[in-house]
Amino acid sequence: MKLATYATKAENSKGRMYPDFPIVNRSPFQRDRDRLIHSASFRRLDGKTQVFAYHEGRNYRTRLTHSIEVSQITRTLCKSLNLNEELGEAIALAHDLGHSPFGHAGERALQNAMKNFGGFDHNINSLKIITKLEERYPEFPGLNLTWETIEATVKHHGPMKKIESQYLKDFNKKFDLDLKNYPSLEGQVGAIADDIAYNNHDIDDGFRAGFFTLEQLRELPFIDKIVTTFNKKYPNVTNPEIKIYGITRSLIAQMIFDVMDNAKNNIKTYKIETPEDARKQKLFIIDFSDSMKQNIKKLRSFLKENFYTTTPIARMDMKSQRLVEELFGLFMENPKLLPMDIRKKLSAKSKDKELAETICDYIANMTDIMAIEEHTRLFDPNTRF
Protein backbone atom coordinates (compact mmCIF):
# COMPACT_ATOMS: atom_id res chain seq x y z
CA MET A 1 0.00 0.00 0.00
CA LYS A 2 1.31 3.41 -0.94
CA LEU A 3 1.47 5.66 2.11
CA ALA A 4 0.18 9.22 2.11
CA THR A 5 2.69 12.08 2.20
CA TYR A 6 1.62 12.80 5.81
CA ALA A 7 2.22 9.21 6.93
CA THR A 8 5.31 8.28 8.93
CA LYS A 9 7.76 6.47 6.66
CA ALA A 10 10.00 3.77 8.11
CA GLU A 11 12.97 5.08 6.15
CA ASN A 12 12.52 8.48 7.82
CA SER A 13 12.45 7.11 11.35
CA LYS A 14 14.53 9.03 13.89
CA GLY A 15 15.88 5.67 14.98
CA ARG A 16 16.58 4.15 18.37
CA MET A 17 18.44 5.48 21.36
CA TYR A 18 21.05 2.69 21.27
CA PRO A 19 22.83 1.10 18.29
CA ASP A 20 20.95 -2.03 17.34
CA PHE A 21 21.60 -5.09 15.24
CA PRO A 22 20.32 -4.72 11.65
CA ILE A 23 17.34 -6.70 10.34
CA VAL A 24 16.63 -6.81 6.61
CA ASN A 25 13.27 -8.64 6.52
CA ARG A 26 11.29 -6.47 8.97
CA SER A 27 10.73 -2.73 9.14
CA PRO A 28 11.75 -0.84 12.31
CA PHE A 29 8.09 -0.56 13.35
CA GLN A 30 7.47 -4.29 12.81
CA ARG A 31 10.40 -4.94 15.14
CA ASP A 32 8.87 -2.60 17.72
CA ARG A 33 5.61 -4.53 17.52
CA ASP A 34 7.36 -7.87 17.89
CA ARG A 35 9.46 -6.72 20.85
CA LEU A 36 6.33 -5.52 22.59
CA ILE A 37 4.44 -8.76 21.98
CA HIS A 38 7.34 -10.81 23.37
CA SER A 39 7.78 -8.62 26.46
CA ALA A 40 6.84 -9.82 29.95
CA SER A 41 4.93 -6.58 30.55
CA PHE A 42 2.66 -7.27 27.60
CA ARG A 43 1.89 -10.78 28.83
CA ARG A 44 1.08 -9.42 32.29
CA LEU A 45 -1.73 -7.33 30.82
CA ASP A 46 -3.76 -10.53 30.70
CA GLY A 47 -3.96 -10.41 34.50
CA LYS A 48 -4.75 -6.71 34.88
CA THR A 49 -8.21 -5.25 35.38
CA GLN A 50 -10.00 -3.32 32.66
CA VAL A 51 -13.23 -2.78 34.62
CA PHE A 52 -13.78 -6.17 36.25
CA ALA A 53 -11.11 -7.76 38.45
CA TYR A 54 -9.47 -10.96 37.23
CA HIS A 55 -11.60 -13.34 39.35
CA GLU A 56 -14.99 -12.02 38.27
CA GLY A 57 -15.08 -14.34 35.26
CA ARG A 58 -17.41 -14.51 32.27
CA ASN A 59 -14.69 -13.57 29.79
CA TYR A 60 -14.73 -9.87 30.64
CA ARG A 61 -12.07 -7.69 29.05
CA THR A 62 -8.61 -7.45 30.53
CA ARG A 63 -5.94 -4.91 29.67
CA LEU A 64 -4.55 -7.45 27.21
CA THR A 65 -7.77 -8.06 25.28
CA HIS A 66 -8.44 -4.31 25.33
CA SER A 67 -4.99 -3.66 23.81
CA ILE A 68 -5.65 -6.23 21.09
CA GLU A 69 -8.99 -4.58 20.25
CA VAL A 70 -7.28 -1.17 20.12
CA SER A 71 -4.67 -2.64 17.80
CA GLN A 72 -7.32 -4.00 15.43
CA ILE A 73 -9.16 -0.67 15.23
CA THR A 74 -5.86 1.19 14.80
CA ARG A 75 -4.85 -0.99 11.87
CA THR A 76 -8.24 -0.44 10.23
CA LEU A 77 -8.03 3.33 10.55
CA CYS A 78 -4.39 3.53 9.46
CA LYS A 79 -5.11 1.46 6.38
CA SER A 80 -8.15 3.57 5.48
CA LEU A 81 -6.21 6.82 5.85
CA ASN A 82 -3.05 5.52 4.12
CA LEU A 83 -1.05 5.86 7.31
CA ASN A 84 1.70 3.54 8.52
CA GLU A 85 -0.21 0.50 9.78
CA GLU A 86 2.90 -1.12 11.28
CA LEU A 87 3.69 1.92 13.41
CA GLY A 88 0.05 2.27 14.43
CA GLU A 89 -0.03 -1.35 15.58
CA ALA A 90 3.10 -0.93 17.71
CA ILE A 91 1.69 2.21 19.31
CA ALA A 92 -1.59 0.46 20.12
CA LEU A 93 0.14 -2.51 21.73
CA ALA A 94 2.33 -0.24 23.88
CA HIS A 95 -0.31 2.22 25.06
CA ASP A 96 -1.43 0.40 28.23
CA LEU A 97 1.77 -1.37 29.32
CA GLY A 98 2.18 0.94 32.30
CA HIS A 99 -1.19 0.35 33.92
CA SER A 100 -1.15 -0.82 37.52
CA PRO A 101 -3.16 -3.80 38.80
CA PHE A 102 -6.88 -3.15 39.42
CA GLY A 103 -7.26 -0.53 36.71
CA HIS A 104 -8.01 3.04 37.72
CA ALA A 105 -8.46 2.09 41.40
CA GLY A 106 -4.87 0.82 41.49
CA GLU A 107 -3.67 3.91 39.66
CA ARG A 108 -5.40 6.19 42.19
CA ALA A 109 -3.73 4.28 45.01
CA LEU A 110 -0.27 4.78 43.50
CA GLN A 111 -1.01 8.42 42.71
CA ASN A 112 -1.90 8.97 46.37
CA ALA A 113 1.14 7.04 47.59
CA MET A 114 3.53 8.86 45.27
CA LYS A 115 2.11 12.33 45.89
CA ASN A 116 5.28 13.49 47.62
CA PHE A 117 7.68 11.53 45.40
CA GLY A 118 6.97 12.76 41.87
CA GLY A 119 3.54 11.21 41.34
CA PHE A 120 2.43 8.25 39.22
CA ASP A 121 1.08 8.28 35.67
CA HIS A 122 0.54 5.09 33.68
CA ASN A 123 1.79 6.69 30.44
CA ILE A 124 5.07 7.61 32.15
CA ASN A 125 5.22 4.12 33.61
CA SER A 126 4.82 2.74 30.07
CA LEU A 127 7.85 4.83 29.14
CA LYS A 128 9.83 3.41 32.08
CA ILE A 129 8.89 -0.13 31.10
CA ILE A 130 9.91 0.15 27.44
CA THR A 131 13.09 2.14 28.15
CA LYS A 132 14.33 0.69 31.44
CA LEU A 133 12.35 -1.93 33.36
CA GLU A 134 12.11 -4.60 30.66
CA GLU A 135 15.44 -6.43 30.83
CA ARG A 136 15.82 -8.66 27.79
CA TYR A 137 18.86 -7.56 25.85
CA PRO A 138 22.56 -7.47 26.83
CA GLU A 139 23.24 -4.42 24.69
CA PHE A 140 20.78 -1.96 26.24
CA PRO A 141 18.11 -1.45 28.92
CA GLY A 142 14.45 -1.69 27.97
CA LEU A 143 13.24 -2.63 24.50
CA ASN A 144 15.09 0.09 22.56
CA LEU A 145 12.02 0.99 20.49
CA THR A 146 12.01 3.63 17.77
CA TRP A 147 11.56 7.31 18.55
CA GLU A 148 8.16 7.26 16.82
CA THR A 149 6.69 4.50 18.99
CA ILE A 150 8.03 6.03 22.21
CA GLU A 151 6.80 9.51 21.24
CA ALA A 152 3.22 8.36 20.68
CA THR A 153 3.22 6.27 23.86
CA VAL A 154 4.20 9.26 26.00
CA LYS A 155 1.94 11.74 24.18
CA HIS A 156 -1.12 9.49 24.20
CA HIS A 157 -3.25 12.42 25.42
CA GLY A 158 -1.51 15.06 23.31
CA PRO A 159 1.21 17.67 23.90
CA MET A 160 2.78 17.94 27.34
CA LYS A 161 3.20 21.58 28.30
CA LYS A 162 3.95 20.88 31.94
CA ILE A 163 6.32 17.99 32.69
CA GLU A 164 6.20 16.79 36.27
CA SER A 165 7.92 13.44 35.89
CA GLN A 166 11.66 13.59 36.57
CA TYR A 167 12.14 10.36 34.63
CA LEU A 168 10.52 11.90 31.55
CA LYS A 169 12.57 15.09 31.95
CA ASP A 170 15.81 13.10 32.13
CA PHE A 171 14.86 10.82 29.25
CA ASN A 172 13.78 13.75 27.09
CA LYS A 173 17.20 15.37 27.49
CA LYS A 174 18.78 12.26 25.97
CA PHE A 175 16.11 11.50 23.35
CA ASP A 176 14.04 14.62 22.64
CA LEU A 177 10.41 13.58 22.13
CA ASP A 178 9.17 17.00 20.96
CA LEU A 179 6.79 17.03 23.92
CA LYS A 180 5.19 20.42 23.21
CA ASN A 181 3.77 19.30 19.87
CA TYR A 182 1.13 16.72 18.96
CA PRO A 183 2.09 13.11 18.19
CA SER A 184 2.18 11.68 14.68
CA LEU A 185 -1.08 10.91 12.91
CA GLU A 186 -0.46 7.22 13.68
CA GLY A 187 -0.16 8.15 17.36
CA GLN A 188 -3.41 10.10 17.13
CA VAL A 189 -5.10 7.09 15.55
CA GLY A 190 -3.92 4.90 18.44
CA ALA A 191 -5.46 7.35 20.94
CA ILE A 192 -8.83 7.55 19.19
CA ALA A 193 -8.89 3.75 18.72
CA ASP A 194 -8.47 3.44 22.48
CA ASP A 195 -11.63 5.53 22.96
CA ILE A 196 -13.58 3.53 20.38
CA ALA A 197 -12.56 0.22 21.93
CA TYR A 198 -13.34 0.94 25.57
CA ASN A 199 -16.58 2.81 24.88
CA ASN A 200 -17.93 -0.22 23.05
CA HIS A 201 -16.52 -3.13 25.02
CA ASP A 202 -17.76 -1.51 28.22
CA ILE A 203 -21.28 -1.62 26.76
CA ASP A 204 -20.80 -5.33 26.08
CA ASP A 205 -19.24 -6.17 29.46
CA GLY A 206 -21.68 -4.05 31.45
CA PHE A 207 -24.71 -5.53 29.71
CA ARG A 208 -23.56 -9.14 30.05
CA ALA A 209 -22.85 -8.53 33.73
CA GLY A 210 -26.45 -7.40 34.21
CA PHE A 211 -25.79 -3.77 35.16
CA PHE A 212 -28.28 -2.43 32.63
CA THR A 213 -30.85 -3.69 30.15
CA LEU A 214 -31.28 -3.26 26.43
CA GLU A 215 -34.33 -1.09 27.10
CA GLN A 216 -32.24 1.22 29.28
CA LEU A 217 -29.64 1.48 26.53
CA ARG A 218 -32.36 2.41 24.05
CA GLU A 219 -32.98 5.58 26.03
CA LEU A 220 -29.95 6.88 24.11
CA PRO A 221 -31.42 7.93 20.72
CA PHE A 222 -28.40 6.86 18.65
CA ILE A 223 -28.48 3.42 20.29
CA ASP A 224 -32.25 3.15 19.80
CA LYS A 225 -31.75 3.81 16.10
CA ILE A 226 -29.21 0.97 15.86
CA VAL A 227 -31.51 -1.44 17.72
CA THR A 228 -34.48 -0.52 15.53
CA THR A 229 -32.45 -1.22 12.39
CA PHE A 230 -31.20 -4.52 13.86
CA ASN A 231 -34.73 -5.66 14.78
CA LYS A 232 -36.03 -4.90 11.29
CA LYS A 233 -33.20 -6.84 9.68
CA TYR A 234 -33.28 -9.78 12.14
CA PRO A 235 -36.87 -9.98 13.48
CA ASN A 236 -36.45 -13.56 14.69
CA VAL A 237 -33.33 -12.95 16.81
CA THR A 238 -34.26 -13.02 20.50
CA ASN A 239 -30.87 -13.84 22.06
CA PRO A 240 -29.93 -10.63 23.95
CA GLU A 241 -26.18 -11.33 23.71
CA ILE A 242 -26.40 -11.53 19.93
CA LYS A 243 -28.30 -8.25 19.96
CA ILE A 244 -25.77 -6.48 22.16
CA TYR A 245 -22.96 -7.72 19.93
CA GLY A 246 -24.87 -6.38 16.93
CA ILE A 247 -25.19 -3.00 18.66
CA THR A 248 -21.50 -2.70 19.53
CA ARG A 249 -20.42 -3.95 16.10
CA SER A 250 -22.58 -1.31 14.41
CA LEU A 251 -21.47 1.43 16.81
CA ILE A 252 -17.79 0.62 16.30
CA ALA A 253 -18.30 0.86 12.54
CA GLN A 254 -20.11 4.20 12.92
CA MET A 255 -17.31 5.60 15.06
CA ILE A 256 -14.63 4.40 12.67
CA PHE A 257 -16.34 5.93 9.63
CA ASP A 258 -16.96 9.14 11.59
CA VAL A 259 -13.25 9.42 12.45
CA MET A 260 -12.24 8.63 8.87
CA ASP A 261 -14.50 11.30 7.37
CA ASN A 262 -13.60 13.92 9.99
CA ALA A 263 -9.87 13.19 9.66
CA LYS A 264 -9.99 13.53 5.88
CA ASN A 265 -11.75 16.88 6.24
CA ASN A 266 -9.20 18.07 8.81
CA ILE A 267 -6.28 16.96 6.65
CA LYS A 268 -7.70 19.01 3.79
CA THR A 269 -8.74 22.01 5.90
CA TYR A 270 -5.42 22.34 7.73
CA LYS A 271 -3.35 21.47 4.65
CA ILE A 272 -1.60 18.50 6.23
CA GLU A 273 1.03 17.32 3.75
CA THR A 274 3.80 15.99 5.99
CA PRO A 275 4.03 14.29 9.41
CA GLU A 276 5.42 17.53 10.85
CA ASP A 277 2.41 19.50 9.60
CA ALA A 278 0.20 17.31 11.81
CA ARG A 279 2.46 17.68 14.83
CA LYS A 280 2.46 21.47 14.70
CA GLN A 281 -1.31 21.94 14.72
CA LYS A 282 -3.27 23.19 17.73
CA LEU A 283 -5.69 20.27 17.73
CA PHE A 284 -5.99 16.56 17.05
CA ILE A 285 -6.34 16.00 13.31
CA ILE A 286 -7.60 12.48 13.99
CA ASP A 287 -10.75 13.04 16.00
CA PHE A 288 -14.50 12.48 16.19
CA SER A 289 -16.95 14.91 14.65
CA ASP A 290 -18.81 17.23 17.00
CA SER A 291 -22.02 15.23 16.63
CA MET A 292 -20.26 11.96 17.48
CA LYS A 293 -18.59 13.62 20.47
CA GLN A 294 -22.05 14.51 21.78
CA ASN A 295 -23.20 10.90 21.38
CA ILE A 296 -20.10 9.63 23.17
CA LYS A 297 -20.59 12.14 25.97
CA LYS A 298 -24.12 10.80 26.51
CA LEU A 299 -22.85 7.21 26.37
CA ARG A 300 -20.11 7.92 28.93
CA SER A 301 -22.67 9.55 31.22
CA PHE A 302 -24.91 6.50 30.88
CA LEU A 303 -22.08 4.08 31.63
CA LYS A 304 -20.93 6.14 34.59
CA GLU A 305 -24.39 6.12 36.14
CA ASN A 306 -25.34 2.54 35.31
CA PHE A 307 -21.98 0.77 35.42
CA TYR A 308 -18.82 2.47 36.67
CA THR A 309 -20.30 3.90 39.88
CA THR A 310 -22.66 1.07 40.81
CA THR A 311 -22.25 -0.55 44.23
CA PRO A 312 -20.47 -3.78 43.13
CA ILE A 313 -17.91 -1.86 41.06
CA ALA A 314 -17.47 0.79 43.76
CA ARG A 315 -16.91 -1.86 46.42
CA MET A 316 -14.31 -3.69 44.32
CA ASP A 317 -12.60 -0.38 43.55
CA MET A 318 -12.47 0.46 47.25
CA LYS A 319 -10.97 -2.92 48.18
CA SER A 320 -8.47 -2.75 45.31
CA GLN A 321 -7.33 0.77 46.13
CA ARG A 322 -6.92 -0.03 49.82
CA LEU A 323 -4.99 -3.21 49.03
CA VAL A 324 -2.47 -1.33 46.86
CA GLU A 325 -2.13 1.48 49.40
CA GLU A 326 -1.51 -1.02 52.21
CA LEU A 327 1.17 -2.81 50.20
CA PHE A 328 2.92 0.45 49.42
CA GLY A 329 2.73 1.71 53.00
CA LEU A 330 4.07 -1.51 54.48
CA PHE A 331 7.02 -1.67 52.08
CA MET A 332 7.88 1.98 52.77
CA GLU A 333 7.75 1.29 56.50
CA ASN A 334 9.84 -1.85 56.26
CA PRO A 335 11.80 -2.29 52.98
CA LYS A 336 13.19 -5.64 54.24
CA LEU A 337 9.81 -7.13 53.40
CA LEU A 338 10.48 -6.57 49.69
CA PRO A 339 11.59 -9.58 47.63
CA MET A 340 15.37 -9.95 47.44
CA ASP A 341 15.58 -9.16 43.72
CA ILE A 342 13.81 -5.84 44.39
CA ARG A 343 15.93 -5.08 47.46
CA LYS A 344 19.08 -5.52 45.38
CA LYS A 345 18.07 -2.45 43.37
CA LEU A 346 18.38 -0.31 46.50
CA SER A 347 21.61 0.96 47.95
CA ALA A 348 22.30 1.10 51.69
CA LYS A 349 21.96 4.88 51.48
CA SER A 350 18.74 4.92 49.47
CA LYS A 351 16.58 7.91 50.27
CA ASP A 352 12.81 7.87 50.59
CA LYS A 353 12.26 9.01 46.99
CA GLU A 354 14.38 6.22 45.53
CA LEU A 355 12.70 3.69 47.82
CA ALA A 356 9.22 4.96 46.89
CA GLU A 357 10.00 4.79 43.16
CA THR A 358 11.33 1.24 43.48
CA ILE A 359 8.26 0.12 45.42
CA CYS A 360 5.98 1.85 42.93
CA ASP A 361 7.68 0.10 40.01
CA TYR A 362 7.33 -3.23 41.80
CA ILE A 363 3.62 -2.84 42.56
CA ALA A 364 2.68 -1.25 39.23
CA ASN A 365 4.07 -4.22 37.34
CA MET A 366 2.02 -6.73 39.33
CA THR A 367 -1.07 -8.44 37.96
CA ASP A 368 -4.22 -8.40 40.07
CA ILE A 369 -3.58 -11.89 41.45
CA MET A 370 0.08 -11.12 42.18
CA ALA A 371 -0.99 -8.11 44.26
CA ILE A 372 -3.66 -10.12 46.10
CA GLU A 373 -1.25 -12.97 46.87
CA GLU A 374 1.47 -10.58 48.05
CA HIS A 375 -1.03 -8.82 50.30
CA THR A 376 -2.20 -12.16 51.70
CA ARG A 377 1.38 -13.27 52.42
CA LEU A 378 2.08 -10.05 54.27
CA PHE A 379 -1.15 -9.51 56.19
CA ASP A 380 -2.60 -12.99 56.79
CA PRO A 381 -0.80 -14.71 59.71
CA ASN A 382 -2.13 -18.08 58.58
CA THR A 383 -0.34 -17.85 55.23
CA ARG A 384 3.20 -19.15 54.91
CA PHE A 385 5.62 -17.39 52.56
Residue pairs with C-beta under 8 A, 6 or more apart in sequence:
1 79
1 82
1 85
2 82
3 9
3 82
3 83
3 84
4 81
4 82
4 83
5 273
5 274
6 83
6 185
6 267
6 272
6 273
6 274
6 275
6 277
6 278
7 82
7 83
7 84
7 185
7 186
7 275
8 83
8 84
8 87
8 148
8 184
8 185
8 186
8 275
9 84
10 27
10 28
10 29
10 84
10 86
10 87
12 275
13 28
13 29
13 146
13 147
13 148
14 146
14 147
14 148
15 28
15 146
15 147
16 28
16 144
16 145
16 146
16 147
17 131
17 140
17 144
17 174
17 175
18 139
18 140
18 144
19 139
20 139
20 140
20 144
21 139
23 31
26 34
27 86
28 146
29 84
29 86
29 87
29 89
29 90
29 146
29 148
29 149
30 86
30 90
32 87
32 90
32 94
32 143
32 145
32 146
32 149
33 86
33 89
33 90
33 93
35 136
35 143
35 144
35 145
36 42
36 90
36 93
36 94
36 97
36 130
36 143
36 145
37 93
38 136
39 97
39 129
39 130
39 134
39 136
39 143
40 134
41 97
41 129
41 133
41 134
41 365
42 64
42 67
42 93
42 97
43 64
44 365
44 366
44 367
45 62
45 63
45 64
45 67
45 96
45 97
45 99
46 62
46 63
46 64
46 65
46 367
47 54
47 62
47 101
47 367
47 368
47 369
47 370
48 54
48 62
48 63
48 64
48 99
48 100
48 101
48 102
48 103
48 367
48 368
49 62
49 63
49 101
49 102
49 103
49 105
49 106
49 320
49 368
50 60
50 61
50 62
50 63
50 65
50 66
50 103
50 198
50 201
50 205
51 60
51 61
51 103
51 202
51 205
51 206
51 307
51 308
51 313
52 60
52 61
52 205
52 209
52 316
53 102
53 316
53 320
53 368
54 62
54 367
54 368
54 369
55 368
55 369
56 316
58 208
58 209
60 205
60 208
60 209
61 69
61 201
61 205
63 96
63 99
63 103
66 96
66 197
66 198
66 201
67 92
67 93
67 95
67 96
69 197
69 201
70 92
70 95
70 96
70 190
70 193
70 194
70 197
71 89
71 92
71 93
71 193
73 92
73 193
73 196
73 197
73 252
73 256
74 88
74 89
74 91
74 92
74 186
74 189
74 190
74 193
75 85
75 88
75 89
75 92
76 256
77 83
77 88
77 189
77 192
77 193
77 256
77 259
77 260
77 286
78 84
78 85
78 87
78 88
78 89
78 186
78 189
79 85
80 256
80 260
81 185
81 189
81 260
81 263
81 264
81 286
83 185
83 186
83 189
84 186
87 148
87 149
87 152
87 184
87 186
88 186
88 189
88 190
90 145
90 149
91 149
91 152
91 153
91 186
91 187
91 189
91 190
92 190
92 193
92 194
94 126
94 130
94 145
94 149
94 152
94 153
95 126
95 153
95 156
95 190
95 191
95 194
96 122
96 126
97 125
97 126
97 129
97 130
97 153
98 121
98 122
98 123
98 124
98 125
98 126
98 127
98 128
98 129
98 364
99 106
99 107
99 122
99 125
99 364
100 106
100 107
100 109
100 110
100 120
100 122
100 125
100 324
100 363
100 364
100 366
101 320
101 324
101 363
101 364
101 366
101 367
101 368
101 370
101 371
102 109
102 317
102 320
102 321
102 323
102 324
102 368
102 371
103 320
104 317
105 316
105 317
105 318
105 320
105 321
105 324
106 320
106 321
106 324
106 364
106 371
107 120
107 122
108 321
109 320
109 321
109 322
109 323
109 324
109 325
109 328
110 120
110 324
110 328
110 360
110 363
110 364
111 119
111 120
111 121
112 325
113 120
113 324
113 325
113 328
113 329
113 332
113 356
113 360
114 120
114 356
114 357
114 360
117 352
117 353
117 356
117 357
117 360
118 164
118 165
118 166
118 167
118 353
118 357
119 164
119 165
120 360
120 364
121 165
122 364
123 153
123 154
123 156
123 157
124 154
124 165
124 167
124 168
125 361
125 364
126 153
126 154
127 150
127 153
127 154
127 167
127 168
127 171
128 167
128 361
129 142
129 365
130 142
130 143
130 145
130 149
130 150
130 153
131 141
131 142
131 143
131 145
131 150
131 171
132 141
132 142
133 142
133 361
133 365
134 141
134 142
134 143
135 141
136 143
137 143
137 144
147 175
147 177
148 184
148 186
148 187
150 175
150 177
151 177
151 178
151 183
151 184
151 187
152 183
152 184
152 186
152 187
152 190
154 160
154 168
154 177
154 179
155 177
155 179
155 182
155 183
155 187
156 183
156 187
156 190
156 191
156 194
157 191
158 182
158 183
158 191
158 284
159 179
159 180
159 181
159 182
160 168
160 179
160 180
161 180
163 169
163 172
163 179
168 179
171 177
172 179
178 279
181 279
181 280
182 188
182 278
182 279
182 280
182 281
182 283
182 284
182 285
183 191
183 279
184 275
184 278
184 279
185 263
185 272
185 275
185 278
185 285
185 286
188 278
188 284
188 285
188 286
188 287
189 286
191 284
191 286
192 259
192 284
192 286
192 287
192 288
195 288
195 296
196 252
196 255
196 256
196 259
199 251
199 255
199 296
199 299
199 300
199 303
200 248
200 251
200 252
200 255
201 248
202 303
202 307
203 217
203 244
203 247
203 248
203 251
203 299
203 303
204 244
204 245
204 248
206 212
206 303
206 306
206 307
207 213
207 214
207 217
207 240
207 244
208 241
208 244
211 306
211 307
211 310
212 302
212 306
212 307
214 227
214 240
214 243
214 244
216 302
216 306
217 223
217 227
217 247
217 302
218 224
218 227
219 302
220 295
220 298
220 299
220 302
222 251
222 295
222 298
223 247
223 251
223 299
226 246
226 247
226 250
226 251
226 254
227 243
227 247
229 250
230 237
230 243
230 246
230 247
230 250
231 237
234 246
237 243
237 246
254 292
255 288
255 292
255 296
258 288
258 289
258 292
259 286
259 287
259 288
261 289
262 287
262 288
262 289
262 292
263 285
263 286
263 287
266 272
266 283
266 285
266 286
266 287
267 285
270 277
270 281
270 285
271 277
272 278
272 281
272 285
278 285
288 296
307 313
320 368
323 371
323 372
323 375
324 363
324 371
326 375
326 379
327 363
327 371
327 374
327 375
327 378
328 359
328 360
328 363
330 337
330 378
331 337
331 338
331 359
331 362
331 363
332 352
332 355
332 356
332 359
335 343
335 346
335 350
335 355
335 359
336 343
337 378
338 358
338 359
338 362
339 362
342 358
342 359
342 362
345 358
346 354
346 355
346 358
347 354
350 358
363 371
366 374
376 383
377 383
377 385
378 385
